[in-house]
Amino acid sequence: SPSKVLSKEEVLARIPTVETENLTGGVEYHDGQFDDSRLAVNLAQTAADCGACVANYLRCTGLIKEDGAVSGVQLVDSLDGRQYEVRGKAVVNATGVFVDTLRKLDDKTAKEMVAVSQGIHIVLPKSFLPGNSAVMIPKTADGRVLFCVPWHDHVVVGTTDTPLSGHSEEPRALQEERDFILEHAALFLTRDPQPEDVLSIFAGLRPLVKSGDAAHTAALSRDHTIVVAHSGLITVTGGKWTTYRKMAEDVVDQAEMVGNLDNRDCETRHLQIHGWTKHAIPEPHMALYGSDAAGIQKLMKQQPELQEKLHPQLPYQKAEVLWHVRHEMAQTVEDVLSRRTRALLLNARASAEAAPAVAALMAPELGKDAAWVQEQVTAYQQFAKGYIFTEPESTAPRG
């Protein structure tokens, strides 16, 4: 529906907690939102349903070349250390902010194509922004955009755009980013969020593509870019969630040429994603599973104790953990609490307290012992500390 101008009174009717000082009115427009971790899992399931071999926890440590052409990859399983070699007619490097590492393995002289930008968010209780309207401040004092968005019965506030010289697998919010978000949230919300109100703080890295000469990073592209090296290594980076099908289509078109494969029409434009359903699912945390929700509900009928919540402050139930292990390749407590659910981001402390329950459910499924449970709980609780706002920890990258 078209956007429309709102009077001050209309803004306050929709968002009673917005700051009234200097408020003259607003503009209403509509946008979409999604759960990124659930969509990532559903896409992996969709690929597997279409016959792809999907593997997690495999790290690429080297490229296999024949006569100067890339013909495969060397992999190591980062959970048990086993090594593998996989060959293919085309090799795609789609590793986000890490693409340049593999490009340099392929060609030492490759110029870096990605500049890394960090964005952080904080999560607040729903009371800071009741209702289902979001707030978007198009231009703060330093020219940035600020969002306060209802999400999973909580409120997400962000973001920043901080150029970084390096990148790590576990980025951390910088002090100036923390200050910026809290100060600006206070300017636009009637209740000023205090550090102790923040349920979780998290940072993410955007791969921005340098255009032209790498020395000039002013012209950075947020669109996706595909580069084919002399060796045939196909690199795709940049881009965003909203254009992922187009990115995939463009990459596969390149792979067909590089690998001398049959040129087929792309079918993903109309492909339904794993879990799609027309049926309404009343429970919000179950709705995220789509048609798979029925399988989780069946588990709870068979074993009523699996209806228990993992933690009183989190929406998730024990049956979901079994589902994550059996059908969604969850291998660690962090997989469940950070990448199959959003527990870590909704409430970092509660997720740490839920870790023992999650490890106890996973161990028999994975054939693991008590030592594994202890190791997993300790590792996860240490990891979750980095998401608790009131305990800033060092920004040194994890190993």
N, C-alpha and C positions, 0 to 999 in steps of 0.2 A: 504494500500500500504506500501511497505517496507520503513524503514527509510533510509536516505542518508546523507552523509557528504556534507556540503556546504562550499564554500570558503568565505572569508570575503566579497567579492563583492556580492556574491549571498545572504548572510545574509542581507546586506544593501539594496539590491533590494527589499527584502520582508519586511524588517522592517527598514524604513529610520530613525526612531527616536531612534534606539538603540545606546547606547554609543559606540564610535569607539575606545576610548583609551583602549589599551591591547586586543582589539578584534582580534582574529586570524581566526575565522571561527565558524561553528555551525553544528548542526545535525537537520535535519528536520524529524519529525514523526507526525502521525495523531492521534487525540484523539477526543472524543465526548464531547458535553456539553448539558445541559438541563436546564429547569427552574424548580427548586425544588418545589416551592409553587404550580405551575400548575400541576405538576405530583402528588403531594399529594392530591390535590382536585380531579383530575381525578381518582385516585385510590379509594378514598372514593365513588365517583359516580359509579365506576365499581362495588364495593362491594354492593352498594344499588341496582344497576341494577340486581345483582345476587340474591337479596332477603335478604341481610343483613340489620339489623336495625342500622343505623349510627347516633350517637348523639355527638354533640360538647358541650363544656363548662360544661361537667359533671366531677366532681372531685371525685375520689375514697377516701372515708374517713374511710373505714373499710371493713373487710372480714367477711362473714357469714360462720360459721362452724357448722357441724353436726358430732358428734362423732370424732372430731379431723380432719375431712376432710373438705377442703374448698368447699362450695356449692353455693357461690354467693358473691356479693359485695354490700356494702352500698355506695350510691352516693349522692352528693349534686349538684344541679344546681347552678353554681357560678354566674349566672345572676339574678336569682330571689330567691335563697335560698331554693327552694323546695327540699325535700329529697326523695330518691327512694331506693328500694331494688330490685336487679335483681339476679335471680338464674340461674345456668347453670351447665351442667354436667362436664365442665372443665372451669377453670379460667386462663387466660393468662395475665401475667404482662409484658407488652411491653412498659415500660415508660422511656426508654432511660437512661439518667443520674440519673433518680429518682427511678430506680428499687429497690435499697436497702431500701428505706423508706417503701415500701410495703412488702418486704421480712422480715423486722423487725416487722411489724405489725403481720405477720404470725407467726414468731418465733423470740422471743427476742434475742436468742443466735446466730442468723444467722450472719456469718462473711461477712463484706462488700466485694462484688465481683467487684465493679466498681471503677476505678480511673478516675478522671475527668481531661481532657486536654482542654485548651482553644485555639481557633484559631481565629485570627481577619483578616478582609479585609478592604481595603479602596477602594472607587469608584472614578474614575477620568473621566474628559471629554474625548471623543473619540480622540481629537487632540494629546493626549499623546502617542497613539498607533494606527495610522490610518491603514487601511487595515484589513485583517482578519487573520493575523498570531499572535499567542500568543508567549510570551517569557517565557522560563522555565530555571531558573538558578539552576542546580542540586545541587550546593554546595556553599553557601555563606561563608563568613569568619568564622561564628560560626557553620557551618555544616548543616544549614537548607536549605530547598528547597524554592525558591521564584518563583511565577508565576505572569505574567502580561497578562491578558486574555481579549480579546474583548468579551463583553457580553451586549446584549440589547442596542447596539449603545453607550455603555460606556466602560470603562476599569476597571476591577477588579484586584487589586494587593493584594497578600497575600502569605503565611499565616504564622502564628506563631504556636508554640507548647509549651504552657505554662502550666505546671502541677498546678492544683489548689487544695487547701485542701477542699474547700466547693463548692457549686453550687447554682445558683439562677435561677429563671425563666427568668430574664432579664440581662444576663451577659454584662459586660462592658469592653471595651479595657483598659488595664493597660497602664500607661505612657510609660513604657519601650517597650511595644509592638508597640505603636504609633511611637516612635522614630525609632525603628528597621525598620519598613516598609518604613517610609519616607526616612531614610538614604540609605536603600538599593535600593529603587526605583530610587533615585538620582544617584546611582552608575551605573545603567544599562540603564537609559533613558537619552537622550541628554538634554531634558528639565527637570530640577529638580522640582518635585512637591512641592509646598508650602502649608502650612496648609489651606490657603484660597482657594486652588484649589480643595480640597477634598469635593466631593458632599455628601458623606455619609461614616460613619465608623460603622462596626458592628462586633460583637463577637458571636461565636458559641461554644458549648461545645460538646466534643467527649466522649462517654462512652468507656473507654478502660478497657478490662477485665483483672483483676489481675489473674495471673496463679500461681498455687501452693500456698505456704504460703503467706497470705495477707501482711506479714511484708516486703516481697521483691517485690517492684513494678517495678524493672528493667525489668522483663519479662512481658510486657503488650501486650495483643493480640488485633489486630484490626479486627479479624474474629468474627463472631457471636458465642455466647455460649448459650446453653439451659440448665437450671437447673430445676429439678423437686424436690420440697420440700417433706418432709414426709407427709404434709397435701394434697399434690397433686397440689399445686400452681405451675404453669409452668411459669418460668421467661426466657425471651429471651432478650439479650442485646449484645452490640458490633455491629459488622457488618457494612455495608455501603449500600448506595443507589444501587450500581451496582449489589448487590447480594440479593435484597429484595425478589425476587420470591423464591429463594432457602431457605431463612430464613423462609418464610411463610410456605413453604412445610414441612420443618423440624418441625416447631412448630405444625402444624396440625397433622402430624404423631404422635407426643407426645400426643396431645389432644385426638386423637382416642384411644390411649392406656389407658390414665388416666380416660377418661369419658366412657370407654367401648362402644365406638361408632363403627359403621360399618367402616371397613377399605376400603376406596375408592381410586381409582387412582387419582392422582393430575392432574387437567386439566389446571392449570394456565400457563403451558409451552407454550401453543398455544393460550391463551386467549387474545383477542384484548382489549385494554384499552378504556374506555369511551372517545369518541371524535376522535378516529382514523379515518383517511380519506386518500384516495389516491389523492385527489384534492389539487392542489397548492393554497394557500391563499396568495395573494400578500402583504397585509398589515402585517408587522412583528408582531404588538401587537395583531392582530386578529388571526394570524396563530397559536398562542399558544392555542386557543380554539378548534382547529381542526374542526370536524363536527358541533360543537356547534356555530361556528362563524356565520353560516347562521341564527340562531335564534336571535343573537344580531343585525345582519344587518337588519333583518325583523323589529325589534323594531325601528331602526333608520328610516326605510322607513315610518312606521306608525306615528312616532313622530320625525320629522326632527330636533327639538331642542335638541334631545338626541345625535346628532352628535357632539355637542360642546365638546371640550377637557375639562378635569377637571382642567388643568393648562397648560399654554403655554410651560412650560419646561418638561412636561410629555406626553407620547404618548396616554394615556388612554382617552376614551370617556365616556360621561355620561350614555349611554345605558348599558355599562359594569356593572355599579353599580347596576342597576335594575336586571340584570342577576345574579349577585352575591347573591343578596337577594333572588330572586325567585327560583334559581336552584342550588345555591352553599352554602346555609346555613349561609351566612354572617349575623352576629348579631350586629356588632359594626363597627365604622369607622376604627378601627385598623385592623379588619378582611379584609376590602377592600383594605386599603392602604399598609398593610404589608403582608397579607397572601393570597389574591386573585390576587393582582397585586404586583409588586416589587417596587412600588413608593417610599416607605421609603428608600430602598437601592439604588435606582438610584439617588434620590435627596431629602435628608431629609427635607431641608427648603421648597422646592416646595410642598412636600407632606403635610407639616403642613399648608401651605397656601391653599391647596385643601380641607382640612378637612371640612370647612363650606359647600362647595358645596356637598360633599359626604353625610354629615349628613342630609342636606335638601332633598336629593333624597331618603335616606333610611327611614326617619321618617314616611311618609305616607304608605310606603310598610309594615312597621312593626307595624303600628298603634301607633306611639309614638308622644309625644307633643313637644312644643318649649323648655320646660325645659330639655327634653332628648337631644335635638339637642345641647343645650348649654353645657350640662354636657359632651357629647361625644367629642365636639370640644375642650373643655378645657383639657380633659384627654388626647386626642390624641396629642395635641400640646405640652403638658408637656412631654409626652412619646418620641416624635420625637426629643426633645432637646438632648437626650442621643445619637443620631446618627449624630449630627452636630459636626464636628471635632474641630472647633475653640472654642467651649464652653465646655471644659471638665467639667463633673459634678461628684459628689461623686460616689464612687463605691458601696455604700451601696445597698444591694438587695432590690427590691421593695416588698411591703407587700404581 
